[in-house]
């Protein structure tokens, strides 16, 4: 059984940074790798032209829908614990995707993989904030985090194309198994558990944010496929209503899932902007 890090020993910050960067690179690479494998996936699993778009959309929908809930779970249950849970979900889903024999199977597990990413992405960013001291050390860590995501998005397209042509698109997912196991073990050894916030989940906030973000993502995905019909407009309208309700709930909740005061912190807001910028870059590859 691996040795677990304790607060009596100084943290190995190089190892912590490597764990965070590798885990985030895994998320970004899988987004890029699947794009280059779509022609082979289309042929092997019998996707329709419309259904093929959901290989990426199923992932995006659950990722966007559960992102805030995943971040809040880290605050309450501990960020190291949620990091390990997120990586485990992501790794298991990757293996299941690599073993797909039908379109329905793949879409189901792509949605599960999106859930794993929704836990991992905010947790890795939170671990950067808690593991590295404010100032030059943290700025350097966040800069490497941003750079790793940008580089891996580009490399993923090249690697995914080579794997799909020379071997199989499945390799890009199956390779996550040994890497994921190694990362989970390393996290147990090198990452300290963060302080947990006592209390319960902001259930109304969790429901409205998850449904609101999910409906918002679904509406825009549907608009690209079916156009701006009545259903699309209704979905977007419902999303806006739920997100507005979410903001009102967060203003009044005693333990909000997303404290609105965080947006007055320039350092955190800058990190959010960098993360959103990376997301926009990844969507540009579609």
N, C-alpha and C positions, 0 to 999 in steps of 0.2 A: 504493500500500500504506500503511495507516495507521501513524503513528508510534507506537512502543511506549514506554511509560513506563519510565524508568530510575531507579535508586536515587540518581543524582546530582542529581535535581530533587526539590523538596519535593512531597509528595502533595497533590493537590487533593481535600480531604476532602469538600467539598460535592458534587463530581462523583461521588466514590465512593459517598457516601450515596444520591445520586439513583439511581445504577445499581442498588444493592442493593434500594432500596425499590421501584423500578419492576419489577424482576425478580420480587420476591416478590408484588407486587400482581398480576402476570400469572398466577401460580400460583393465587392465591385467587380472582381474577375468573373463571378458567375453571371452577373448581369450582362457583361460583354460577351462571354463565351457562348451563351445561349443564342445570342443574335446571329452569330456566324454559323451556328448549327441548325438554324431553322429550316433550310432546304432539305437536309437529311432527315430531320425530325418529321417534316411534312410527309416525306415519302415512306419512312419506316413505320410510323404510327397511324397513318391514314387520316391525318387532319384535313378538314375542309379549309378552304382559303380563309373564310371568316373565323373559323375555330382556331387557326394557327396564331392569330393575334392575341388570343387569350393565354398563350404560353408565357408571355410577358405580362399581360394584364392581370392574370390571377395572382401573380407575385406582387405587383404594384398595389393591387386593391387591399390585400391583407397587410402589406407593409405600411401603407398610409393609414389604414384604419386602426391598427393596434400600436402605432408609434408612441403616442402619449401614454397609453396604458403600460407599455413596456418600460418607459422611463420612470413612471410612478412606482412600478413594482420594485425597481432598483432602490428607490428611496426607502421603501417600507421594509422590504425583505433582505436588503443587502445587495450591493452592486456586484460583488464577486459571485455570489450565489446566482444572480440573474444572468451574469455573463456566462457562467458554466451551463445554465439551463438553456440560454439562447443558442450557444454554440452546439450543444447536444441536439437540440431540435433542428438546427440548420444542417448539421452533419448527417443525421438520420434521414432527413428529407432529401438531401443531395444523393445519398446512396439509393433511395427509393426511386428518385427521378432517373438515375443512371440505369436502373433495372426496369424501366417502364416498358410495358408490352402493349399499352393501349393509350389513346389520347385522354380518356377520362382519368386514368391512373396518374398520368403525368400532370394534368391540370390540378388534380387534388393535392398532389405533393408539392407542386409549385406554390400553391396557396399556403401550405404548411411551412415551406421554406421562407416565404414572406413574413410569416409570424416570427420565425426564428430571427430574421434580420431586424424586425421591429423591436425585438428585445436587445439584440446585439448592438445596433447602431447607436442608440442613445447611451447605452451602458459604456461603450468604449470611450465616447466623448466625456462622460461623467468621470470615468477612471483617470482620464488625462488631467482633469481638473483637481481631483483629490490626490493623485499620486505625485504630482510635480508642483514644486513651490511656485508661488506667484512671482512673475517677473520674467527674466531672460530664460530660465529653465522651462517654464511652462510655454512661453512663446515658441521656443525651439521645438518642443514636443508637438504643439499644435501645427506648426509649419510642416514638420515631417509627416504628420497625419494627413494634411491636405495634399502634400506632394505625392504621397504614396497612393492616395485615391486617384489622382489625376493620371499618374503614370500607369497604374494597373488597369485603368479603363482603356487606355490605348493598347497596352500589351495584351490585354484580354482579347481584343479583336483579332490580333495577329495570331496568338496562340490558339484561340478557338478555331480560326480558319485552318491552321495547320493540322490540328487534331482531327477536325471533321474530314479533311481531305485524305490524310495519311492513315489515321487509325479509326476513330469513331467519336462522335459528339458526346458519347457517354463517358469517355475518359475524363472530360472536364468536370464532371460531377463526381465520379467515383474516386478521383484523387483527393477529394475533400475528406474521405474517411481517415486515412493515416494522419493527415494534417490536423483534422479536428480532434482526434484522440490525443495527439501530442500537445495541442493547445490547452485542452481541458486539464491534462496532467500538469503542464507548466503553470497554469493559472492557480491550481491548488498549492503549488509549491511556492510561487513567487509573489502572488498578489494577496495583500491583506484584505480582509473583509472590512468594508466601510461601516461607519456608524449607521445604525438603523433608526429611522424616525418612528417613534411610538405612535400608534393610532390605527385607523382603518382606511381603506380605500374610499376615495370620494366617488361613490357609486354613481350618483347622477352625472357628475362630470365625466366619469369614465364611459358611461353609456352614450351621452350626447356627443362626446369627442370621437368615439369609435364609430358610431353610426354616421355622424356628420362628415368625418373625413372619408369614411368608406363610400358614402353616397356621392361625395364631391368627386372622388377619384373615378368611381363608376360612371358618373355622368359625363365626364370628359372623355373617358375611354369609349363610351357608347356613342358620343357625338362624332368621333372619328370614323365609326363603322356604320352607324345608322342615320347620321345627320342630326340636326337640331329639331327633332320632332317633339310631339307633346310629352312623351315619356322622358326624353332627355331633359327638357325644361322643368318638368315636375321633379325629377331627381335632383337637379341643381338647386331648385327652389327649396326643396326639403332639406338639402345639405346646408344651405345658408341659414335657414330657420334654426336647425339644430346647433350650428356653430355659434349663432348669436345667443341661443339659450345657454350654450356652454360658457360663453364669456360672462353672462349674467350670473350663472351658478358659481363660477370661479371668484367673482367679486365678493360673493356673500359666504362662501364655504369657509369653515374654520380650518380645514386641512385640504386645500384645493389640490387637484391633480397637477395643475400648472399655475403656480402663483404668478399673478400678473406683474408683480413687482420685479420679477427677474428681468423684464424687458427694459427696466431702468438702469440695469448694470451694463455698462458699455463693453466690458470684456466678454460677458456672456452673449450679449447681442451680436458682437463681432463674430463670435464662434458660430452662432446660429446662421448668420449671413454667409459665412464661408461654407457651412454644411449645405445650405440651400443652393449656393452657387455650384457646388459639386453635383448636387442632384440634377440641376438644370443641364450641366454638361453631359451627364449620363443619359438623360432623356434625349439629348441631341443626337446620340448615336443610333436611336431607333429608326 
